[in-house]
Amino acid sequence: MTHRPAGLARLCGVAAVAAVAGALSVYLPMSQAEAENQPHMRNALQSLQTARAQLQQATADKGGHRAAALTHVNAAIDQVQKGIAFDNRR
């Protein structure tokens, strides 16, 4: 029987939501002075960065799941950053 920690499932869910949020941004040029604050995207980014730090500090003996989670979290961070930048240009 495989045990999947609830924290990992939650982390993957957060990563997926953040990636989708970043991907749904719409591009139109805008100056940085006019950029939106985007509190939800920035909060998601901070949460993902915290999750990454926690995963990096965890022991590596997780059957490859910790490494896979790190890959997904890093991808989600990249997408959220791109989404913020994308929205700031419109």
N, C-alpha and C positions, 0 to 999 in steps of 0.2 A: 504494500500500500504506500503510495507516494503522499508525502505531507507537503503541502504548499502553504507557506506562511501567509497569513492575512496581510501583513505589511507589504510583501512583494506584490501581491495581487493589487493592493491599493496603489502602490507605486507605479505599476504598469498602467493602471487606469488613469492616474494623473498624467503620466507621460503621453498617453494616447490623446487625452483631452487637450493638453497643451499643444501637441503637434497639430491637431485638427484646428484649434483656434488660430495658430500661426498660419496655417495653410489657407484659411478662409478670409484673410485680409485682402483688401482691394487696393490696387496701385494707382495713384494719381500724384504728380509732384506737389510738394508743400515744403515751405521753409521750416527749419528746426524751431523757430520762434512760434510758429503756428501749430506745432506738433501737439497731439493729444497727450494727456497724462497717462492714459491706458493702465489704470490701477490693477485691473484684473490680469492683464498680460504680465505686468511687472511682478505681481504677487505670485503668479504661476512660475515665472522665471526664478524668483527667489526660492520657492519651494523645490523646484527641480535642482537648483544648485545645492540646496541643503541635502536633498536626497542623494545627489552624486557624492557629496562629501561623506555621508554616512556609509554608502556602498563602498567607497574607497577605503574606509577604515575597517570595514568588516573583514573577517578572515576569509581566505580564498576557497575554503573547502565546502563549496555549496553545489558541487556537481555541475559547474559551468553556468548556473543560473545567476549568480552575482555578476559575472562577466557579461552575460547577455543583458541583464538589467542595466548595467553601466552603459552598454552600447545604445540601448533604447533611450535612456535618460539623456545621454549626450546628443542623440539625434533630436530629441524633443527640445532640449535647450537651444540647439541650432535653429529649429523651426520657430520657436517663440521669439528668438532674437531677430530672425528674418521678418516675422510678422510685425513686430514692433517697428522695425526700420521701414517696412513696406507702408504701414499705416502713417508713419511720420512724414512720408513723402507726399501724402495726398492732402 
